Amino acid sequence: MTAASVHKIVLDVMGADSGKAEIIRGGLAAATNIGDSVHIAFVGRQKEIEEILSKEENVPSNISIIDAEDVVPMTMTATDGVRMRKSSIAVGLRQVKSNDAIAFISPGNTGAVMATSLLTLGRIEGVSRPAITAVFPTSSERPTVVLDVGANADCKPQHLSQFAVMGSVYASVVFKNEYPRVGLLSISEERSKGNDLIFSALKQLNDSKINFVGNVEGRDVLAGTVDVVVTDGFTGNILLKFAESIKPMLVKKMQRQIQTNIFSRFGAVLLLPFLKRMRNTFDYSESGGAPLLGVNGIVIICHGTSSAKAIRNAVQVAYRMADKKIKQRIHDELITNHFGQSNGKNKSQDNRDGVVYSSQAND
């Protein structure tokens, strides 16, 4: 196998709430499952990584270590995180910038990953703002892709139209959906209801060549009414955090019901396989992480408490995105559907402008 056919993916080991060992185990699992067509490079403090690896059995050969001495704390602002040029985030992203790696994955400080990605990699031609993309479970077979879920609190209509194109490409690549249905999140399906942003975005999306089906409501996200839901980062982040609360609420409610009497306990035993499937449905680790679509490279932001399973799945998503050349496909679709840079910023404008609008949140 030639070096060109191997996808090198950089995995940030530092800064996660779940600990370095858990992240490394996820990377090792992905390296083993995918095989020789992927190479996992752990970035972080080399001695600490080597110590953890020395305790692991059956370490695959398709891994390496990139030394980075600094760690961006979860409590640090995005602006301060960007200044740490020797952090694992900065060092890992420079690997993608120099084309030494195809993707970067981090469960560290979200704000720092977003800001450093934008400044280091820049944006795909035709993109004004990158968007964080999340996958929501649905009552149907196919999940719903939602963006933006936190990168841009304030958006303009052209940003939402770009999100729609990027989300459509992502759904087609990751979920093999050739013509995904795209909806605009609003307070009503009726076109006469909404705010100025919704009305203006609706017009742009109707003029687009994507499969836009109109406005959708919050209830449509989990119903699977559409394949892609587009919204601003403020609304999207609220939606994401609400969805994350569903699983622990259901677990607590079921535990209380089971503890009420002995018959409930017997019923729980019979329903155990079903309950496990329901738990997995709302488990964020199934989707792995949230891609930062629109930056000029593959970047996936993982939850700070990511398990080894979540990291393994994030690597597999990054691998699939690289294999299907998603960055080029987003570029081509934006140029085709939105007339290139007329819908984005002029090349002479500094990428730093975008950081002003990016979320400073640490989670």
TABELGI-V915881 format. One line per field, one symbol per residue. phi: phi as a letter, one per 30 degrees, with the letter a starting at -180 (. if undefined). psi: psi as a letter, one per 20 degrees, with the letter a starting at -180 (. if undefined). burial: 1 if it has 24 or more other C-alpha atoms within 12 Angstrom, else 0. A space follows every 50 residues. Layout:
phi=???
psi=???
burial=???
This chain:
phi=.ddddcddcccdccjdddjdddddddddddddddjddbbccdcldedddd ddddccchddddbabcdbdcbddddddddddddddcddddddddddedid bcabbbcdddddddddddddcicdejcdbdbdcbccdbdcdcdccbaccl dbdcbcedddddedddddddddddchcdbddcbcdbdaddddckcedddd deddddddcdddcjdbcedddddidbcbccadddddddddddddddeddd ddddddddddadddddddddceedddddddecdddddiacdcdjddlcbb ccddcededddedddddddddddchdddddeddddddbhiddcbcdeddd ddeddecddcdcb
psi=pqhhipopppoohqiqhiqggggghggggghgghbiiqppoppaoghhgh gghiiqqlprilrrpppphqpoqhiqqhghhhinijrhgggghhhggjji qiqpppjbogghggghgghghaqqpipgprpppqppqriahprpppqqki hohpqrhhghhghggghggghhghjlohmqppqppaiqhpiiqaahgggg hggghhirjrmpiaqqrhhigiikhrhppprrhgghhggghghhigghgg ggghggghigrhhhgghhghjggghghgghhjohihifaoqnphqmropp prqhkprhgggghgghgggghghjlhghhggghghghkkciiibrqhipq ihhhhhiqqjqj.
burial=00000111111111111111111111111111010011111111110111 01100000010111111111111101111011011111111111111001 11111111111111111111111111111111111111000111111111 11111111111111111111111110000111111100001000001111 11011101111111111101110111111111111110110011001000 00000000000000000000000000001011111111111111111111 11111111111111111111111111111110111011011011000000 1101101111111
